[in-house]
Amino acid sequence: MPESSRKPFSAICLVLALGTLALYVPVLQNGFINFDDNGYITDNPHVNVGLTWSGVVWAFKSGYAANWHPLTWISHMLDCQLFGLHPAGHHLVNLLLHTANTLLLFILLNYLTGAMWRSAFVAALFAWHPLHVESVAWASERKDVLSGFFWMLTLIAYARYVKAPGKSSSRVLYYVSALVLFACALMSKPMVVTLPFVLLLLDFWPLQRLSLSALPRLLAEKIPFFSLTLAGSMATYLVQKSGGAVASSSFSFRIANALGGYVDYISKLFWPVDLAIFYPFPAHGMVFMAIVGLVLLGACSVAFILLSQRWPYLFVGWFWFLGVLVPAIGIVEVGSASMADRYSYLPSIGLFILVTWGVADFFESRQAKIVPTVTAIAVLVGCAVLTSFQVTYWRNSITLFSHARAVTSDNYVADACLGQALDVLGHENEALAFCKEAVKIDPDYPAGQFFLGQVLWKMGDPAEALPHLNAAAQAAPDNSDFQYNLGKFLLEHGQAAGAVSRFNAALEDDPDFAEAHNALGKTFLKQGKLPQAADQLSQAAALQPGNAQFHYDLGTVLLALSQSAQAISEFSRAVQLKPDFAQAHENLAVALASQGQLDLAIPHFSEVAQLQPNDPDAWFNLGFAYLNNHQPAQAATQFSQELRLTPNATKAHYRLAEALAEENQLVQAVAEYRQTLRLAPDFSQAQKELDKILAAHPQLR
């Protein structure tokens, strides 16, 4: 780079970086939302424990959430390792990646074209366009910014490969680097499968190495890239199909939606208003929009092909936009949305290039440079203002879905998620109204049925809740959460057999669902099937070794199976993980006492009494342990503490009498035995012990 260009280049980088950070810094105040963030981060036990070897293995093996993107999972794990479940850290990483992508895009375009200011404008549009807020402000959309990061690096490595000397080692290194980086992009988000086609577009412009004679060689050069594309496409399709994410709409419907979708993306890129996290399929007008799309796409494609020799950037920008959007345009329909802002993250670069170079050349030829400069400034200011507003809608689930309801119609997803968010805050009546509206708009939306059932269940209306929970489970048989929660409902209402069936269904879809293993084990315990219960609870504890409750539940079953040594191990683990877990301390003490290890049991009985000082049983158990350990003075103190709480506790009076007798405090012992008999005249053992003392010491009669 010439010396004269270094200062403006550095200044542009600084403005892009600081401008992007300043514009998006409010996202650090945003929380997680109840749409994907729970499954990706907060409620995902493979992720929220941080970065572990077992988690990395799961990331590469799992098709969870109907996606195969191991690097994305690993990045979320690393976030949890560094920041826990504090959302600010997760949002910060998204913001830093988006800022890095902006700088890399500027560096790439400037390196390829030498047009510094045009490259800067495209990068600024990419950084500050409102349509990209979703990719940055949504924690679980890490896959967008992470795949974008590797996408940019791949293109830079490829550009360096092309411009490197013919047979140099650096040329080979750049080529291999581009391949590896492309593989990383695919492992971050499979939507980048179209990247090899973008490489061919760059060969045409600005690299100017594509011609009919060179085409076979350039295609052969891309074979490794296309091989990765094929592998990534097949893996993604299989994972999404097995995960139930591939919809079964008619081919004509999908084509119509795709054509109309292109029009929608173009219109929102040029007029970015009424943006929402979810866009339902339009209730009418789809055929008209499909015709508009067909005409627009056809006319523009033909025009840009014809103009490609004179203005090649028009061809490249247009087909970059069309091609990169293909995986998400709906020809293979995934999910129930007609479009999504996040899908424009990388495709939009093509339109930005087309418009920027086209407008700049148009006015440059007329020697009117001031017009595009003023226009560019106005556009960027407008984008920044709209983006600053859009960021605020992502503050939390209520602000986000309230906005989505305001700018769309019949948005059953927004209604359902808003209802669920209000339910979490305890606003059941409002939640009920929104969930009912969601089910009214689309009775086939499983999450709407599920949230409505949950709200009714919480409000104490199980008869009304059950049909909705059933409807959700039947509509989404592969959704382990729906199956699991229906199982919990059935178990709570005495239908153990039905609960077992649902828990098994949840585990069939997600064998690593620790909560389902635990719930199934506790159901078996209720049915008296102790070996089966122990097996399921063991699996739950193995899957979540840091869950104190799971170790406690397993210990309880092992104790019932008379496997005291194993039970002691599980209870010990539970109290290590959760030192204030009173029930675990108590059961550990009982298990130790059953093994004759009273010296080890007494500290845990004592801990229970300290944790639950108003529980008479805690003091009794501690006193009884002291008594059995031949420490009558300490025992008497504990029984006295219980009697301060419950003066008429017969057993406490009797055991206190025993302790006092052992201490040879016979007067007090006689008084306690007599009090025991006043409370329980038929207590023959108390009468026997009293008579024994009085026979030996008649003066105490």
Secondary structure as UniProt FT lines:
FT   HELIX           3..24
FT   HELIX           25..29
FT   HELIX           38..42
FT   TURN            45..49
FT   HELIX           53..61
FT   HELIX           64..66
FT   HELIX           70..83
FT   TURN            84..85
FT   HELIX           87..113
FT   HELIX           116..128
FT   HELIX           130..132
FT   HELIX           133..137
FT   HELIX           139..141
FT   HELIX           142..163
FT   TURN            166..167
FT   HELIX           169..186
FT   TURN            187..188
FT   HELIX           190..194
FT   HELIX           195..204
FT   TURN            205..206
FT   TURN            212..214
FT   HELIX           215..221
FT   HELIX           223..242
FT   TURN            243..244
FT   HELIX           251..270
FT   HELIX           286..306
FT   TURN            307..310
FT   HELIX           312..325
FT   HELIX           326..328
FT   HELIX           341..344
FT   TURN            345..347
FT   HELIX           348..364
FT   TURN            365..367
FT   HELIX           370..393
FT   HELIX           397..407
FT   HELIX           412..424
FT   TURN            425..426
FT   HELIX           428..441
FT   TURN            443..444
FT   HELIX           446..458
FT   TURN            459..460
FT   HELIX           462..475
FT   TURN            477..478
FT   HELIX           480..492
FT   TURN            493..494
FT   HELIX           496..509
FT   TURN            511..512
FT   HELIX           514..526
FT   TURN            527..528
FT   HELIX           530..543
FT   TURN            545..546
FT   HELIX           548..560
FT   TURN            561..562
FT   HELIX           564..577
FT   TURN            579..580
FT   HELIX           582..594
FT   TURN            595..596
FT   HELIX           598..611
FT   TURN            613..614
FT   HELIX           616..628
FT   TURN            629..630
FT   HELIX           632..645
FT   TURN            647..648
FT   HELIX           650..662
FT   TURN            663..664
FT   HELIX           666..679
FT   TURN            681..682
FT   HELIX           684..696
FT   HELIX           698..700
//
